[in-house]
Amino acid sequence: PPAAAGAYPPQSPLTAEISVYELFYLYFVQSNIGRYYIGSTKNVAERLLRHNKGATRSTKPYRPWEIVYFEEFDKKTEARKRENQIKAYVNG
C-alpha cells in the first residue's frame, strides 16, 4: 500500500522489514582503572547504562564504564559464540 500522506521517509515493504530486524552485539567495556568486561546484548547503549548504574554485580565495583569495542551479529547465538571464543582466549 502507498505511504500515508506526509510520511517521511516513505515506507516500502523492504523498509518496514528492516525496521523490525534485530541485531545482536558482542561488546567490550573498560573501567577508568583499566578493567575490561566482555558481554553480548541486543542493545549496547542500554547495557552500558546498566553497567554504570551498578545493576551487574561483577562490574559494579569498577564503575564508571565506557564502550571500547563492539561487533554486530545477525543472530544471538553468533554473538554468544564469539563472546565465549574471546573469553576462552583471554582466560586460556
C-alpha positions, -999 to 999 in steps of 0.1 A, spaced: 0 0 0 11 36 -6 27 55 23 4 79 43 5 115 31 33 134 48 50 102 60 88 106 59 107 87 48 82 68 26 77 33 38 82 4 14 78 -32 23 116 -36 24 120 -6 48 93 -20 70 111 -53 72 144 -37 81 129 -16 108 119 -47 128 152 -66 121 171 -73 153 208 -72 156 230 -86 184 263 -73 197 295 -85 213 309 -56 233 339 -47 255 336 -21 282 366 -7 301 366 10 335 386 41 343 411 19 362 417 -3 332 395 -34 339 376 -49 310 343 -67 307 332 -87 277 295 -94 270 268 -97 244 235 -79 241 209 -66 217 211 -30 230 247 -18 237 236 17 250 211 2 274 236 -24 286 262 3 293 237 22 314 230 -10 334 267 -14 340 271 22 351 240 21 374 255 -9 392 230 -35 380 257 -60 371 273 -75 402 306 -82 385 311 -47 372 295 -26 399 327 -20 420 347 -7 390 323 20 377 323 40 355 325 20 323 328 30 286 323 10 254 357 5 238 347 -21 211 318 -39 196 309 -64 168 275 -68 152 258 -101 145 226 -113 128 219 -139 155 221 -140 193 238 -174 190 266 -159 168 272 -131 193 274 -155 222 297 -179 203 321 -150 196 318 -139 233 327 -173 245 355 -176 220 371 -144 232 366 -153 269 383 -186 263 412 -169 246 416 -143 274 412 -168 302 432 -196 284 
